Amino acid sequence: MVERFLSENSGWLVWMGVASAVMFVGSLVLIPILVVRMRADYFLRGRGGWERSSAAHPVLRGLVLGLKNLLGVVLLVLGVAMLVGPGPGVLTIVVALSLLNFPGKRRLEMQLLRVPGLLAAINRLRRRAGREPVRLPD
C-alpha cells in the first residue's frame, strides 16, 4: 500500500522535497538578513514608518506597502510550513508579522517574542552582525 502510494505520487513527493529544501535554505539566508536590518527600537516605536511618511509619493508609498505585505504573507506561509518541516518556523513567523499590517499586530508580536529563547536567538544574530539587541517595552 505504501509502495503504491509512493509510486503514484512520486512527482508530488519530489516537488515537496525540493520546496522543503528551498524553504530551509531561504530561511537560513533571508531571515537573518531581515532580523539584522530591523531597528533595535522596532518594538518600542508607535505606529509610523516609511510607508506612512508624507515625504514619499502616494503611489510609491502604496507600492512599498503592498510589496512589504506580500513578502510578509509569503514568509508567514513559509513559517507555518517550517513549524512541521525544517527551518526556524517561529522566528520566520515573527519576521513575517513585522512586515504585515493588520489590527492587533503589536500584541501578537509581543506574545510571540515571549516564546522562550526566541528573543535570545534574535539578539544572538544581531550581536554576530555587530548590531545592538532588540529592545522590548516594559
C-alpha positions in Angstrom: 0.0 0.0 0.0 2.8 2.4 0.9 4.8 1.5 -2.2 1.8 2.1 -4.4 1.2 5.5 -2.8 4.9 6.4 -3.3 5.0 5.3 -6.9 1.7 7.0 -7.8 2.7 10.3 -6.1 6.5 10.4 -6.8 6.2 13.7 -8.7 4.5 15.4 -5.8 7.0 13.9 -3.3 9.9 15.2 -5.4 8.3 18.6 -5.7 7.6 18.7 -1.9 11.2 17.7 -1.2 12.6 20.5 -3.4 10.2 23.0 -1.9 11.3 22.0 1.6 14.9 22.3 0.7 14.3 25.8 -0.9 12.4 26.9 2.3 15.2 25.7 4.5 17.9 27.4 2.5 15.8 30.5 2.1 15.2 30.8 5.8 18.9 30.4 6.5 19.6 33.3 4.2 16.6 35.7 4.3 15.6 35.6 8.0 19.0 36.6 9.4 19.2 39.5 7.0 15.8 40.8 8.0 16.5 40.3 11.7 19.8 42.2 11.5 18.3 45.0 9.4 15.4 45.5 11.9 15.8 48.6 14.1 16.7 47.9 17.7 13.7 50.1 18.8 11.3 48.5 16.3 9.1 47.1 19.1 9.3 50.3 21.1 8.0 52.6 18.3 4.4 53.5 17.9 2.7 53.5 14.6 4.6 55.1 11.8 7.3 54.1 9.5 8.3 55.0 6.0 5.1 53.8 4.3 3.2 56.4 6.4 5.6 59.2 5.7 4.3 62.3 3.9 7.7 62.6 2.2 7.1 59.7 -0.2 4.8 59.9 -3.3 1.4 58.2 -2.6 1.9 55.7 -5.4 5.4 54.8 -4.2 4.1 54.5 -0.6 1.3 52.2 -1.8 3.7 50.1 -3.9 6.1 49.7 -1.0 3.3 48.9 1.4 1.9 46.3 -1.0 5.3 44.6 -1.6 6.1 44.6 2.1 2.8 42.9 2.9 3.2 40.4 0.1 6.6 39.5 1.4 5.1 39.2 4.9 2.4 36.8 3.7 4.9 34.6 1.8 7.1 34.5 4.9 4.1 33.7 7.1 3.1 30.8 5.0 6.7 29.5 4.9 7.0 30.0 8.7 3.9 27.9 9.3 5.2 25.3 7.0 8.5 25.3 8.9 6.7 24.6 12.2 6.4 21.0 10.9 9.3 20.9 8.4 12.9 22.1 8.5 13.8 25.6 9.5 13.1 28.3 12.2 9.4 28.5 12.0 8.6 30.7 14.9 11.4 33.2 14.0 10.1 33.3 10.4 6.6 34.0 11.7 7.8 36.9 13.9 9.7 38.4 10.9 6.6 37.9 8.7 4.4 39.6 11.3 6.8 42.6 11.5 6.3 43.1 7.7 2.5 42.8 7.7 -0.1 45.5 8.6 -3.2 44.4 10.5 -5.1 45.2 13.7 -3.7 43.6 16.8 -0.3 43.1 15.2 1.8 44.6 18.1 0.0 42.5 20.7 0.6 39.3 18.7 4.3 40.1 18.2 4.8 40.7 21.9 3.2 37.3 22.7 5.5 35.5 20.2 8.6 37.3 21.4 7.9 35.9 24.9 8.4 32.3 23.5 11.3 31.0 25.5 14.6 31.5 23.7 13.2 33.4 20.7 14.4 36.9 21.7 17.7 35.4 22.7 18.1 33.9 19.3 17.2 37.2 17.6 19.7 39.1 19.7 22.4 36.5 19.1 22.0 37.0 15.3 22.2 40.8 15.8 25.2 40.6 18.1 27.1 38.5 15.5 26.4 41.2 12.9 27.6 44.0 15.3 24.1 45.4 15.9 22.6 46.3 19.2 20.0 44.0 20.8 16.3 44.4 20.1 14.6 46.2 23.0 11.1 45.4 24.2 8.7 47.6 26.1 8.5 47.1 29.8 
